[in-house]
Amino acid sequence: MSGGLVAALIGLAVIDSLNLSTIAVVILILLTVQRPVPTGWVYAAGAAVAFFGLTMLVYFGASFAGTLVDDLATWMRRIIFLGFGVMFLVFGVRRFRTRERRGYPLLRWVNPGTAFPLGVVATVADLPNAFPMFFAVERLIDAEVSAPTAVAALAGYTVIYAVPTVIALVLGILFKDRPRERFREVYARLTTGEVRASRKMAALHFALAAGCFAVALFFI
């Protein structure tokens, strides 16, 4: 593989690794379950295995599709921007009224025995947000990289994807209660109190939604 392709894959993997939903679940595990460290590691393993499995499915499926790859990438871009447009539109409507923030406590059944399938299900459910992975697969196929090399590259991609989750878990292990107290403060700030109505924020969200719709419809 060329240096440019490697750099592109690393950049896409870094973007993909900033997956707030996966990191949020890890933080909730550290805060709420009785055995946070083993549960967190098992959850991370489930998420990583599921993500790598999805990359293999997308890569070999796209390779089999052949001529459909270019159309797949184009439609993925459109779907992504349309999805963001709908999201910002909903956010804008919600900012017209004051509402209470809601927490997201984990259920009692989350433990080392159930964390692996939880990681798998959470990763599969979050697939629409993994759009950089689709672009990475597109780059590999366009570069006509051999299948073994592509599999190795996507394995490395998965490792980078898992780094933020691993960092959160390592901090929880090394510093024990100190990062957990910080996580609790952040979690409390994000899940308690009220979100006040704001016409300015609603207008900003509507503008962002219009921009996303315009990109999806006229620039892709």
KABELTA-V666356 format. One record per residue. RES is the residue in three letters. SS is DSSP state (2 for helix, 1 for strand, 0 for the rest). PSI is psi in whole degrees, -180 to 180 (none if undefined). Layout:
BEGIN
res: [RES:RES]
ss: [SS:SS]
psi: [PSI:PSI]
END
This chain:
BEGIN
res: [MET:SER:GLY:GLY:LEU:VAL:ALA:ALA:LEU:ILE:GLY:LEU:ALA:VAL:ILE:ASP:SER:LEU:ASN:LEU:SER:THR:ILE:ALA:VAL:VAL:ILE:LEU:ILE:LEU:LEU:THR:VAL:GLN:ARG:PRO:VAL:PRO:THR:GLY:TRP:VAL:TYR:ALA:ALA:GLY:ALA:ALA:VAL:ALA:PHE:PHE:GLY:LEU:THR:MET:LEU:VAL:TYR:PHE:GLY:ALA:SER:PHE:ALA:GLY:THR:LEU:VAL:ASP:ASP:LEU:ALA:THR:TRP:MET:ARG:ARG:ILE:ILE:PHE:LEU:GLY:PHE:GLY:VAL:MET:PHE:LEU:VAL:PHE:GLY:VAL:ARG:ARG:PHE:ARG:THR:ARG:GLU:ARG:ARG:GLY:TYR:PRO:LEU:LEU:ARG:TRP:VAL:ASN:PRO:GLY:THR:ALA:PHE:PRO:LEU:GLY:VAL:VAL:ALA:THR:VAL:ALA:ASP:LEU:PRO:ASN:ALA:PHE:PRO:MET:PHE:PHE:ALA:VAL:GLU:ARG:LEU:ILE:ASP:ALA:GLU:VAL:SER:ALA:PRO:THR:ALA:VAL:ALA:ALA:LEU:ALA:GLY:TYR:THR:VAL:ILE:TYR:ALA:VAL:PRO:THR:VAL:ILE:ALA:LEU:VAL:LEU:GLY:ILE:LEU:PHE:LYS:ASP:ARG:PRO:ARG:GLU:ARG:PHE:ARG:GLU:VAL:TYR:ALA:ARG:LEU:THR:THR:GLY:GLU:VAL:ARG:ALA:SER:ARG:LYS:MET:ALA:ALA:LEU:HIS:PHE:ALA:LEU:ALA:ALA:GLY:CYS:PHE:ALA:VAL:ALA:LEU:PHE:PHE:ILE]
ss: [0:0:2:2:2:2:2:2:2:2:2:2:2:2:2:2:2:0:0:2:2:2:2:2:2:2:2:2:2:2:2:2:0:0:0:2:2:2:2:2:2:2:2:2:2:2:2:2:2:2:2:2:2:2:2:2:2:2:2:2:2:2:2:2:2:0:0:2:2:2:2:2:2:2:2:2:2:2:2:2:2:2:2:2:2:2:2:2:2:2:2:2:2:2:0:0:0:0:1:1:0:0:0:0:0:0:0:0:0:0:0:0:0:0:2:2:2:2:2:2:2:2:2:2:2:0:2:2:2:0:2:2:2:2:2:2:2:2:2:2:2:2:0:0:0:0:2:2:2:2:2:2:2:2:2:2:2:2:2:2:2:2:2:2:2:2:2:2:2:2:2:2:2:2:0:0:2:2:2:2:2:2:2:2:2:2:2:2:2:2:2:0:0:1:1:0:0:0:2:2:2:2:2:2:2:2:2:2:2:2:2:2:2:2:2:2:2:2:2:0]
psi: [147:161:-36:-39:-43:-45:-40:-42:-40:-43:-44:-39:-39:-44:-44:-32:-21:56:100:-32:-42:-44:-38:-40:-40:-43:-42:-38:-45:-29:-31:-23:163:-32:75:-39:-56:-36:-42:-43:-42:-40:-46:-40:-43:-42:-43:-45:-44:-41:-44:-40:-40:-39:-39:-42:-44:-44:-54:-31:-42:-38:-40:-36:-29:-103:-12:-6:-47:-45:-36:-46:-42:-47:-33:-43:-44:-45:-40:-49:-36:-40:-44:-37:-45:-42:-49:-33:-44:-43:-41:-44:-39:-24:0:-8:151:136:157:142:150:138:171:68:145:156:164:-24:-3:113:178:-25:-26:-6:-33:-54:-30:-43:-39:-50:-43:-39:-43:-42:-28:9:-40:-25:-7:38:-30:-31:-38:-40:-37:-44:-42:-43:-43:-41:-42:-35:-3:42:142:155:-46:-40:-40:-41:-44:-41:-41:-27:-44:-38:-43:-38:-46:-40:-35:-9:-50:-38:-44:-41:-44:-41:-42:-42:-40:-34:-47:-40:1:-113:-21:-50:-29:-38:-40:-42:-40:-40:-47:-44:-43:-39:-35:-16:5:167:-158:151:109:147:142:113:-33:-45:-36:-44:-40:-44:-39:-38:-43:-39:-44:-40:-44:-43:-40:-43:-45:-37:-30:-15:-2:none]
END
